Amino acid sequence: MADELTKFQAEVAELQTKLKRWAQEYYENDAPSVEDAVYDLAYNRLEALETQYPSLKLADSITQQVGARIKNDLPKVPHPVPMLSLGDVFSVNELTEWMTTTAHIIGEQLVYNAELKIDGLAISLQYENGQLIQASTRGNGNTGEDVTANVLQIENIPVQLKEPVTIEVRGEIYMPKAAFAQLNGQREKDGLVTFANPRNAAAGSLRQLDASITKARQLAGFMYHVVDAQETLGVTQQAMLLTRLAALGLPVNTSNQVISDIDELEGYIEKYTQNRDQLAYGIDGIVLKVNELALRQTLGSTVKIPKWAIAYKFPAEEKLTLVQDIIWTVGRTGVVTPTAIMDPVQLAGTTVSKASLHNPEYLLNKDIRIGDTVTLHKAGDIIPEVGQVQLNSRPKTAAKPYQIPTKCPACGETLVHLDDEVALRCINPFCPAQIQEKLIHFASRQAMNIDGLGPKIIQQLLDQHLIHTVADLYKLTADELLTLEKFGEKATQNLLTAIEDSKQNSLELLLFGLGIRTVGAKAAQQIAAHFENLDHIMQATPQDIADIPGLGMVIGDNLTQYFQDKHVVALIQALKRLGVNDQYIAPTRELNENFENKKIVLTGKLTMFSRNEAMTWLERHGAKISSSVSKNTDILIAGEAAGSKLAKAEELGVTVWSETEFRDTMNEE
């Protein structure tokens, strides 16, 4: 059992890092680097490992977090009829099973309408007497953002319908491929970061605060749904609805097809799997809907998805390319990761020339060698991933298997596998690559939050030998900072002030900033609150740490081993001498009778707060946060995409609040 735990520990840590980064990109930065399918695959794998090995579940695991937030700058719009997502399937067999299930529920053979799944952003258009009065995004399904001013800039969205009807129309806003290529080409010329795909570009363009930017981005739309269509438009079938929408002057994708059997469906899927590249817009699958609108009420919906529709996702697009080199990079914790450098190819609208090979085991199992021709695809149309080696194309120069390096590419120290991990590590505490990554982490917003101290500044400080450890940050002088490129007196004073202010941070931020393996932000907060000062933490045994609810021996072992290192002890002593606070500063408690001593569980993705903000507020007002639902749970706060916890709460009769109810109750204090 111990060997298995050790084997999976590195995988869990890697999954946590990726998932948290992806969640921040999607929910806070509005710039996701992976599609939902990629996120879901990693999330499900992590959840499975945590279920099988509970000691690997960290207190701040992404599986225990929520974090979506609506962009504060755009007005919020409630959706009286929720804008639901679609359930996904990835094979024709799964699609057939879904068709069989729906037919069984209804008790008869059904007819479906197949439509292209446009790769864009869901939109709601409110028309009153034929006049467009409001446009809003899906948001969390219950609350979206008002983007009326921006939608008015989209040429194919009519301001006035051809008939004076009052309806809510729903559809997709997308960026045509030609507009996407033009936009990315201009951004590249301007030295700006390019968009990963047309969907991200459409989402970012629609949510601009300046409508003129949206207009310049050349967005377009396709409409496919009307709330209460039978009552408002008198139509009885989905195919009829699309025809009616077109007659009203709304943009409709005409590639839909009425499907009555699996052969017709397979033909439709095959047609657009082969021809998707020839379309002027991006699609990522097929949507299958029960054609008869009256049957939808019988089939119903869950809190997340309708049961009368399903999305079939296309397999990832593949291209052949040549592996020119394999390079290795060193991360903050010493993990050395291989990356394949390849001939550039066009995939999902962008040029791809490199892909992570994750770890030595992955590289060797796939038997990838320099000079090999390999298949390359984008997982979820975003993350480049190497598929199969084309052995029949392997050149004589690649006759021998690739040799995994034994020395660190940054410092030359011997690389090791710790505790049978698949990861390869450099354990040299003076490795320059690790030092740089540790400094970046220490100064980050979630850690010591030193405003203005980003990667480029840290690189300059290292290049000029002004810093070597995090303690050296607190020794910097104005004269030294003024030697940096493009650093004037104002920037110098601002950075010195930010560094000085960080000395007063509570202990948990310092503890997290030190970058100890498996000790995330939440675990650091729990440890700091339990021991109250750094000396007590350094004197703790692994069991002392493991006894804290929600933590375990993995964290206990890593923490105590970290503080036994003589270099770490010297670093802590230096930080103390320099005036960095080593005491836990408890947040001021403001008891609220609605929450005092209540056991509360958060699930799903919140939009009005980050998970940490919600938890901090609840704890400050006397609540006890739990990670799992039981008969002792008082309240479950359910955000977007709430899953098994919501189902269990309903089964146990636990009080369930929406995020809006939570917010309203907060405001009662």
KAJOCOR-V642279 format. One record per residue. N is the residue number from 1. RES is the residue in three letters. PSI is psi in radians with two decimals (none if undefined). D_CENTER is the distance of its C-alpha to the mean C-alpha in Angstrom with 2 decimals. Layout:
# KAJOCOR-V642279
{{N:RES:PSI:D_CENTER} {N:RES:PSI:D_CENTER}}
This chain:
# KAJOCOR-V642279
{{1:MET:-0.73:31.43} {2:ALA:-0.69:31.01} {3:ASP:-0.70:30.58} {4:GLU:-0.74:27.84} {5:LEU:-0.78:25.97} {6:THR:-0.70:26.32} {7:LYS:-0.72:25.22} {8:PHE:-0.17:21.88} {9:GLN:-0.79:21.22} {10:ALA:-0.67:19.91} {11:GLU:-0.73:17.63} {12:VAL:-0.77:16.16} {13:ALA:-0.72:15.79} {14:GLU:-0.73:14.07} {15:LEU:-0.73:11.56} {16:GLN:-0.80:11.00} {17:THR:-0.83:10.63} {18:LYS:-0.85:8.15} {19:LEU:-0.69:5.84} {20:LYS:-0.69:6.54} {21:ARG:-0.78:6.25} {22:TRP:-0.69:2.89} {23:ALA:-0.73:2.75} {24:GLN:-0.73:5.84} {25:GLU:-0.74:5.71} {26:TYR:-0.86:4.84} {27:TYR:-0.48:6.98} {28:GLU:-0.67:9.32} {29:ASN:-0.17:9.92} {30:ASP:0.62:9.79} {31:ALA:1.20:9.19} {32:PRO:2.48:6.27} {33:SER:-0.10:7.61} {34:VAL:2.68:6.91} {35:GLU:2.90:8.19} {36:ASP:-0.67:7.82} {37:ALA:-0.69:10.56} {38:VAL:-0.80:9.18} {39:TYR:-0.82:6.31} {40:ASP:-0.71:9.32} {41:LEU:-0.82:11.72} {42:ALA:-0.73:10.37} {43:TYR:-0.79:9.86} {44:ASN:-0.65:13.36} {45:ARG:-0.79:14.83} {46:LEU:-0.77:13.97} {47:GLU:-0.68:15.33} {48:ALA:-0.75:18.35} {49:LEU:-0.72:19.12} {50:GLU:-0.56:18.99} {51:THR:-0.71:21.25} {52:GLN:-0.60:23.62} {53:TYR:1.44:23.75} {54:PRO:-0.49:23.34} {55:SER:-0.28:24.21} {56:LEU:-0.14:20.95} {57:LYS:1.91:18.98} {58:LEU:2.72:18.37} {59:ALA:-0.55:18.87} {60:ASP:0.50:15.53} {61:SER:2.52:13.64} {62:ILE:-0.43:10.11} {63:THR:-0.23:12.12} {64:GLN:0.14:14.25} {65:GLN:2.72:11.90} {66:VAL:2.85:11.04} {67:GLY:0.04:9.77} {68:ALA:2.50:9.50} {69:ARG:2.49:12.33} {70:ILE:2.45:14.57} {71:LYS:2.12:15.67} {72:ASN:-0.42:18.84} {73:ASP:-0.29:20.99} {74:LEU:2.39:21.24} {75:PRO:2.53:23.45} {76:LYS:2.56:22.08} {77:VAL:2.11:23.55} {78:PRO:2.59:24.00} {79:HIS:1.73:23.95} {80:PRO:-0.69:27.07} {81:VAL:1.94:26.16} {82:PRO:2.51:22.44} {83:MET:1.73:20.37} {84:LEU:2.78:19.00} {85:SER:3.13:16.51} {86:LEU:2.52:18.07} {87:GLY:2.62:18.22} {88:ASP:2.50:17.59} {89:VAL:2.78:20.12} {90:PHE:0.14:20.38} {91:SER:2.76:24.14} {92:VAL:-0.57:27.35} {93:ASN:-0.76:28.48} {94:GLU:-0.64:25.66} {95:LEU:-0.72:26.46} {96:THR:-0.72:30.11} {97:GLU:-0.71:29.47} {98:TRP:-0.76:27.75} {99:MET:-0.72:30.76} {100:THR:-0.73:33.14} {101:THR:-0.81:31.54} {102:THR:-0.70:31.69} {103:ALA:-0.67:35.26} {104:HIS:-0.71:36.26} {105:ILE:-0.76:35.08} {106:ILE:-0.56:37.08} {107:GLY:0.31:39.95} {108:GLU:2.83:40.50} {109:GLN:2.36:39.28} {110:LEU:2.76:36.75} {111:VAL:2.44:36.23} {112:TYR:2.80:32.76} {113:ASN:2.10:31.53} {114:ALA:2.32:29.22} {115:GLU:2.71:27.18} {116:LEU:2.42:24.90} {117:LYS:1.76:21.19} {118:ILE:2.32:20.62} {119:ASP:1.44:17.38} {120:GLY:-2.55:16.98} {121:LEU:2.24:16.24} {122:ALA:2.48:18.10} {123:ILE:2.60:21.02} {124:SER:2.26:23.88} {125:LEU:2.13:27.30} {126:GLN:2.09:30.07} {127:TYR:2.31:33.57} {128:GLU:2.08:36.68} {129:ASN:0.67:39.99} {130:GLY:-0.08:38.30} {131:GLN:2.29:36.87} {132:LEU:2.05:33.16} {133:ILE:-0.35:32.64} {134:GLN:2.50:28.89} {135:ALA:2.38:25.58} {136:SER:2.64:22.27} {137:THR:2.95:18.64} {138:ARG:-0.70:17.23} {139:GLY:-2.21:15.07} {140:ASN:0.17:14.62} {141:GLY:-0.63:17.51} {142:ASN:-0.50:20.12} {143:THR:2.24:19.71} {144:GLY:-2.82:18.76} {145:GLU:2.47:19.74} {146:ASP:1.98:23.14} {147:VAL:0.52:23.05} {148:THR:-0.84:26.71} {149:ALA:-0.62:27.91} {150:ASN:-0.70:25.42} {151:VAL:-0.54:26.07} {152:LEU:-0.29:29.75} {153:GLN:-0.08:29.21} {154:ILE:2.05:28.16} {155:GLU:-0.66:31.42} {156:ASN:0.13:31.24} {157:ILE:1.97:30.26} {158:PRO:2.42:33.72} {159:VAL:-0.56:34.63} {160:GLN:2.18:37.59} {161:LEU:2.92:37.79} {162:LYS:-0.17:41.01} {163:GLU:2.64:41.85} {164:PRO:1.01:41.72} {165:VAL:2.68:39.31} {166:THR:1.91:37.00} {167:ILE:2.76:33.75} {168:GLU:2.00:29.98} {169:VAL:2.45:28.57} {170:ARG:2.59:25.01} {171:GLY:-2.59:23.54} {172:GLU:2.33:21.14} {173:ILE:2.30:21.10} {174:TYR:2.94:20.54} {175:MET:2.07:21.54} {176:PRO:2.64:24.37} {177:LYS:-0.68:24.14} {178:ALA:-0.72:27.09} {179:ALA:-0.65:25.65} {180:PHE:-0.79:22.39} {181:ALA:-0.71:24.58} {182:GLN:-0.76:26.72} {183:LEU:-0.84:23.96} {184:ASN:-0.62:22.37} {185:GLY:-0.74:25.93} {186:GLN:-0.70:26.82} {187:ARG:-0.64:23.77} {188:GLU:-0.73:24.63} {189:LYS:-0.64:28.21} {190:ASP:0.00:27.24} {191:GLY:0.39:25.26} {192:LEU:2.77:21.95} {193:VAL:2.31:18.52} {194:THR:2.75:18.38} {195:PHE:2.55:15.84} {196:ALA:-0.61:14.10} {197:ASN:2.95:15.46} {198:PRO:-0.56:17.46} {199:ARG:-0.84:14.87} {200:ASN:-0.68:12.83} {201:ALA:-0.72:16.36} {202:ALA:-0.77:17.54} {203:ALA:-0.79:14.86} {204:GLY:-0.62:15.52} {205:SER:-0.67:19.21} {206:LEU:-0.44:19.61} {207:ARG:0.38:18.22} {208:GLN:2.59:20.64} {209:LEU:-0.29:23.13} {210:ASP:1.91:25.77} {211:ALA:-0.43:26.80} {212:SER:-0.50:28.68} {213:ILE:-0.76:25.52} {214:THR:-0.77:24.34} {215:LYS:-0.73:27.83} {216:ALA:-0.34:27.80} {217:ARG:-0.10:24.61} {218:GLN:0.81:26.63} {219:LEU:2.86:24.28} {220:ALA:3.02:25.71} {221:GLY:2.72:25.26} {222:PHE:2.28:26.19} {223:MET:2.53:27.14} {224:TYR:0.01:27.40} {225:HIS:2.55:27.76} {226:VAL:2.27:30.03} {227:VAL:2.26:29.91} {228:ASP:0.85:33.24} {229:ALA:-0.59:34.37} {230:GLN:-0.73:37.47} {231:GLU:-0.76:38.79} {232:THR:-0.56:37.88} {233:LEU:-0.16:38.62} {234:GLY:0.35:40.74} {235:VAL:2.71:38.87} {236:THR:-0.18:38.59} {237:GLN:2.69:36.38} {238:GLN:-0.77:33.05} {239:ALA:-0.69:34.91} {240:MET:-0.66:37.40} {241:LEU:-0.77:34.72} {242:LEU:-0.72:33.36} {243:THR:-0.71:36.96} {244:ARG:-0.73:37.56} {245:LEU:-0.75:34.53} {246:ALA:-0.68:35.82} {247:ALA:-0.49:39.26} {248:LEU:-0.15:37.89} {249:GLY:0.13:36.70} {250:LEU:2.58:32.96} {251:PRO:2.22:31.08} {252:VAL:2.39:30.68} {253:ASN:2.15:29.60} {254:THR:0.24:32.81} {255:SER:0.15:31.48} {256:ASN:2.77:31.39} {257:GLN:2.33:33.77} {258:VAL:2.25:35.33} {259:ILE:2.28:34.93} {260:SER:-0.20:37.39} {261:ASP:2.99:36.94} {262:ILE:-0.56:34.68} {263:ASP:-0.75:36.63} {264:GLU:-0.69:35.92} {265:LEU:-0.78:32.21} {266:GLU:-0.65:32.10} {267:GLY:-0.70:34.03} {268:TYR:-0.79:31.64} {269:ILE:-0.79:28.60} {270:GLU:-0.73:30.56} {271:LYS:-0.84:31.67} {272:TYR:-0.31:28.30} {273:THR:-0.70:26.69} {274:GLN:-0.58:29.49} {275:ASN:0.06:29.68} {276:ARG:-0.57:26.12} {277:ASP:-0.42:26.57} {278:GLN:-0.19:29.67} {279:LEU:2.66:28.08} {280:ALA:-0.05:27.69} {281:TYR:2.81:24.19} {282:GLY:2.41:21.12} {283:ILE:2.59:20.80} {284:ASP:0.25:18.45} {285:GLY:-2.87:20.71} {286:ILE:2.43:23.46} {287:VAL:2.24:23.59} {288:LEU:2.18:26.53} {289:LYS:2.49:28.06} {290:VAL:2.20:31.22} {291:ASN:-0.67:33.67} {292:GLU:2.02:35.87} {293:LEU:-0.59:34.36} {294:ALA:-0.46:36.62} {295:LEU:-0.28:35.13} {296:ARG:-0.63:31.64} {297:GLN:-0.63:32.84} {298:THR:-0.75:34.27} {299:LEU:-0.63:31.05} {300:GLY:-2.86:29.01} {301:SER:2.77:25.32} {302:THR:-3.05:23.11} {303:VAL:-0.25:21.11} {304:LYS:-0.70:18.17} {305:ILE:2.63:19.91} {306:PRO:2.58:23.44} {307:LYS:-0.08:25.61} {308:TRP:0.11:27.52} {309:ALA:2.68:24.88} {310:ILE:2.63:22.57} {311:ALA:2.22:20.42} {312:TYR:2.13:21.35} {313:LYS:2.34:18.84} {314:PHE:2.61:20.65} {315:PRO:2.68:20.75} {316:ALA:2.48:19.18} {317:GLU:2.41:21.67} {318:GLU:2.54:23.57} {319:LYS:2.71:25.78} {320:LEU:2.46:28.25} {321:THR:2.93:28.22} {322:LEU:2.28:30.09} {323:VAL:1.95:28.83} {324:GLN:-0.53:30.55} {325:ASP:2.84:29.43} {326:ILE:2.05:27.26} {327:ILE:2.78:26.28} {328:TRP:2.34:25.07} {329:THR:2.67:23.06} {330:VAL:2.24:23.10} {331:GLY:-3.12:20.27} {332:ARG:-0.67:20.77} {333:THR:0.14:21.84} {334:GLY:-0.06:24.03} {335:VAL:2.27:22.07} {336:VAL:2.12:23.36} {337:THR:2.29:21.20} {338:PRO:2.52:22.84} {339:THR:2.32:21.77} {340:ALA:2.25:23.74} {341:ILE:2.15:25.24} {342:MET:2.91:26.38} {343:ASP:2.37:28.34} {344:PRO:2.39:26.17} {345:VAL:2.73:25.40} {346:GLN:2.12:23.93} {347:LEU:2.21:20.93} {348:ALA:0.68:19.11} {349:GLY:-0.01:20.61} {350:THR:2.80:20.01} {351:THR:2.23:22.12} {352:VAL:2.29:20.87} {353:SER:0.04:22.99} {354:LYS:2.73:21.10} {355:ALA:2.46:18.84} {356:SER:2.44:17.96} {357:LEU:0.16:20.42} {358:HIS:-1.14:18.60} {359:ASN:2.92:21.84} {360:PRO:-0.68:25.60} {361:GLU:-0.74:25.74} {362:TYR:-0.80:23.36} {363:LEU:-0.80:25.45} {364:LEU:-0.66:28.73} {365:ASN:-0.65:27.91} {366:LYS:-0.20:27.18} {367:ASP:0.87:30.21} {368:ILE:2.32:28.83} {369:ARG:2.66:31.49} {370:ILE:2.24:32.04} {371:GLY:-0.21:33.78} {372:ASP:2.61:32.25} {373:THR:2.27:31.19} {374:VAL:2.76:27.87} {375:THR:2.51:25.76} {376:LEU:2.29:22.44} {377:HIS:2.93:19.68} {378:LYS:2.01:16.12} {379:ALA:2.13:13.96} {380:GLY:0.40:12.47} {381:ASP:0.37:14.43} {382:ILE:-1.04:12.13} {383:ILE:2.03:12.46} {384:PRO:2.34:16.23} {385:GLU:2.29:17.74} {386:VAL:2.29:21.44} {387:GLY:-1.88:23.16} {388:GLN:2.52:26.89} {389:VAL:2.35:29.62} {390:GLN:1.57:32.53} {391:LEU:-0.55:35.32} {392:ASN:-0.19:38.07} {393:SER:0.09:37.03} {394:ARG:2.19:36.86} {395:PRO:2.86:39.23} {396:LYS:-0.50:41.90} {397:THR:-0.26:40.18} {398:ALA:0.51:37.36} {399:ALA:-0.56:39.89} {400:LYS:2.51:38.79} {401:PRO:2.62:35.47} {402:TYR:2.37:33.08} {403:GLN:2.07:33.97} {404:ILE:2.31:31.23} {405:PRO:2.63:31.97} {406:THR:-0.17:33.63} {407:LYS:2.56:33.38} {408:CYS:2.27:30.54} {409:PRO:-0.28:30.07} {410:ALA:-0.62:29.85} {411:CYS:-0.20:32.70} {412:GLY:-0.01:34.62} {413:GLU:2.72:34.45} {414:THR:2.33:34.52} {415:LEU:2.62:31.18} {416:VAL:2.82:30.89} {417:HIS:2.10:29.05} {418:LEU:2.21:28.69} {419:ASP:0.79:29.57} {420:ASP:0.43:29.17} {421:GLU:2.67:25.52} {422:VAL:-0.41:24.48} {423:ALA:2.53:23.15} {424:LEU:2.33:25.80} {425:ARG:2.60:26.25} {426:CYS:2.17:28.37} {427:ILE:0.29:29.84} {428:ASN:1.99:31.77} {429:PRO:-0.25:31.00} {430:PHE:0.23:32.32} {431:CYS:2.14:30.16} {432:PRO:-0.60:29.43} {433:ALA:-0.74:25.98} {434:GLN:-0.70:24.93} {435:ILE:-0.77:26.70} {436:GLN:-0.81:24.81} {437:GLU:-0.63:21.34} {438:LYS:-0.68:22.64} {439:LEU:-0.72:23.97} {440:ILE:-0.76:20.77} {441:HIS:-0.77:19.00} {442:PHE:-0.70:22.06} {443:ALA:-0.13:22.09} {444:SER:2.88:18.41} {445:ARG:-0.66:17.65} {446:GLN:-0.36:16.56} {447:ALA:-1.98:19.72} {448:MET:-0.14:23.01} {449:ASN:0.95:21.64} {450:ILE:1.71:24.28} {451:ASP:2.29:23.90} {452:GLY:-0.12:24.85} {453:LEU:1.44:24.57} {454:GLY:-3.12:22.01} {455:PRO:-0.70:21.95} {456:LYS:-0.70:24.80} {457:ILE:-0.75:27.05} {458:ILE:-0.71:26.50} {459:GLN:-0.75:27.41} {460:GLN:-0.74:30.58} {461:LEU:-0.68:31.51} {462:LEU:-0.77:31.26} {463:ASP:-0.60:33.15} {464:GLN:0.14:35.92} {465:HIS:0.57:36.01} {466:LEU:-0.40:35.60} {467:ILE:2.65:33.10} {468:HIS:-0.51:32.59} {469:THR:3.00:30.87} {470:VAL:-0.49:28.93} {471:ALA:-0.54:32.35} {472:ASP:-0.38:33.62} {473:LEU:-0.60:31.39} {474:TYR:0.06:33.71} {475:LYS:-0.10:36.77} {476:LEU:2.51:35.92} {477:THR:2.89:38.60} {478:ALA:-0.73:38.88} {479:ASP:-0.69:41.10} {480:GLU:-0.75:38.57} {481:LEU:-0.57:35.69} {482:LEU:-0.23:38.06} {483:THR:-0.17:38.40} {484:LEU:2.67:34.79} {485:GLU:2.31:34.22} {486:LYS:0.59:33.94} {487:PHE:1.88:34.25} {488:GLY:-2.99:36.80} {489:GLU:-0.69:38.23} {490:LYS:-0.81:35.80} {491:ALA:-0.68:32.68} {492:THR:-0.84:34.49} {493:GLN:-0.69:35.39} {494:ASN:-0.75:31.94} {495:LEU:-0.73:30.40} {496:LEU:-0.68:33.24} {497:THR:-0.76:32.80} {498:ALA:-0.70:29.08} {499:ILE:-0.78:29.98} {500:GLU:-0.75:32.83} {501:ASP:-0.58:30.85} {502:SER:-0.32:28.32} {503:LYS:-0.43:31.28} {504:GLN:0.04:31.32} {505:ASN:2.64:27.84} {506:SER:2.77:27.87} {507:LEU:-0.63:27.94} {508:GLU:-0.52:24.44} {509:LEU:-0.67:22.98} {510:LEU:-0.79:25.45} {511:LEU:-0.77:24.78} {512:PHE:-0.69:21.02} {513:GLY:-0.41:21.89} {514:LEU:-0.29:24.20} {515:GLY:0.72:21.35} {516:ILE:2.35:22.92} {517:ARG:2.30:21.43} {518:THR:0.01:19.49} {519:VAL:1.64:20.25} {520:GLY:-3.01:17.09} {521:ALA:-0.78:17.34} {522:LYS:-0.74:18.33} {523:ALA:-0.71:20.72} {524:ALA:-0.70:22.24} {525:GLN:-0.75:22.88} {526:GLN:-0.74:24.58} {527:ILE:-0.79:26.63} {528:ALA:-0.75:27.75} {529:ALA:-0.61:28.74} {530:HIS:-0.80:30.64} {531:PHE:-0.37:32.61} {532:GLU:-0.44:32.82} {533:ASN:2.82:33.65} {534:LEU:-0.61:32.75} {535:ASP:-0.76:36.17} {536:HIS:-0.65:35.74} {537:ILE:-0.75:32.39} {538:MET:-0.41:34.02} {539:GLN:-0.11:36.87} {540:ALA:2.64:34.83} {541:THR:2.88:35.05} {542:PRO:-0.66:32.21} {543:GLN:-0.64:33.50} {544:ASP:-0.73:33.48} {545:ILE:-0.81:29.74} {546:ALA:-0.45:29.14} {547:ASP:-0.25:31.21} {548:ILE:2.21:28.69} {549:PRO:2.29:27.04} {550:GLY:-0.25:23.56} {551:LEU:-3.02:24.16} {552:GLY:-3.06:26.02} {553:MET:-0.48:28.17} {554:VAL:-0.85:25.44} {555:ILE:-0.73:24.48} {556:GLY:-0.80:28.22} {557:ASP:-0.81:29.28} {558:ASN:-0.72:26.79} {559:LEU:-0.83:27.61} {560:THR:-0.65:31.36} {561:GLN:-0.68:31.43} {562:TYR:-0.82:29.64} {563:PHE:-0.08:32.27} {564:GLN:-0.22:35.12} {565:ASP:2.26:34.57} {566:LYS:-0.56:37.37} {567:HIS:-0.64:35.29} {568:VAL:-0.74:32.80} {569:VAL:-0.76:35.81} {570:ALA:-0.67:37.21} {571:LEU:-0.79:33.95} {572:ILE:-0.74:33.84} {573:GLN:-0.70:37.50} {574:ALA:-0.76:36.97} {575:LEU:-0.71:34.19} {576:LYS:-0.79:36.53} {577:ARG:-0.57:39.42} {578:LEU:0.03:37.41} {579:GLY:0.24:36.78} {580:VAL:2.24:33.15} {581:ASN:2.36:32.90} {582:ASP:0.37:32.64} {583:GLN:2.59:33.00} {584:TYR:2.25:30.64} {585:ILE:1.83:30.85} {586:ALA:2.36:30.42} {587:PRO:2.56:28.93} {588:THR:2.24:31.65} {589:ARG:2.31:31.85} {590:GLU:1.52:32.68} {591:LEU:2.44:33.50} {592:ASN:2.20:32.90} {593:GLU:-0.40:34.80} {594:ASN:-0.37:32.00} {595:PHE:-0.30:29.80} {596:GLU:2.17:32.32} {597:ASN:0.25:32.27} {598:LYS:2.38:30.01} {599:LYS:2.03:27.65} {600:ILE:2.40:24.32} {601:VAL:2.39:21.16} {602:LEU:2.40:17.82} {603:THR:2.77:15.69} {604:GLY:-2.95:13.10} {605:LYS:2.02:10.95} {606:LEU:2.71:13.31} {607:THR:-0.36:13.80} {608:MET:-0.30:16.82} {609:PHE:2.81:15.87} {610:SER:2.87:13.26} {611:ARG:-0.75:13.79} {612:ASN:-0.69:15.90} {613:GLU:-0.78:17.91} {614:ALA:-0.78:18.72} {615:MET:-0.75:19.70} {616:THR:-0.76:21.74} {617:TRP:-0.80:23.52} {618:LEU:-0.80:24.33} {619:GLU:-0.67:25.64} {620:ARG:-0.47:27.65} {621:HIS:0.35:29.23} {622:GLY:0.03:30.29} {623:ALA:2.78:27.72} {624:LYS:2.03:26.85} {625:ILE:2.31:23.21} {626:SER:2.71:22.85} {627:SER:-0.17:20.06} {628:SER:2.67:21.93} {629:VAL:2.34:24.11} {630:SER:3.14:27.85} {631:LYS:-0.29:31.12} {632:ASN:-0.08:31.16} {633:THR:2.31:28.01} {634:ASP:-0.76:29.19} {635:ILE:2.35:26.23} {636:LEU:2.14:22.86} {637:ILE:1.99:20.62} {638:ALA:2.07:18.52} {639:GLY:-2.79:15.63} {640:GLU:2.53:13.89} {641:ALA:0.60:13.44} {642:ALA:2.40:15.70} {643:GLY:-2.02:16.96} {644:SER:-0.55:19.58} {645:LYS:-0.68:20.12} {646:LEU:-0.77:21.15} {647:ALA:-0.72:23.44} {648:LYS:-0.71:24.99} {649:ALA:-0.74:25.56} {650:GLU:-0.66:27.32} {651:GLU:-0.65:29.33} {652:LEU:-0.08:30.47} {653:GLY:0.39:31.23} {654:VAL:2.48:28.91} {655:THR:2.24:28.56} {656:VAL:2.21:25.29} {657:TRP:2.48:24.21} {658:SER:2.95:21.83} {659:GLU:-0.61:19.95} {660:THR:-0.74:22.80} {661:GLU:-0.68:25.39} {662:PHE:-0.84:23.85} {663:ARG:-0.77:23.93} {664:ASP:-0.67:27.47} {665:THR:-0.64:28.66} {666:MET:-0.73:27.38} {667:ASN:-0.15:29.46} {668:GLU:-0.30:32.52} {669:GLU:none:33.13}}
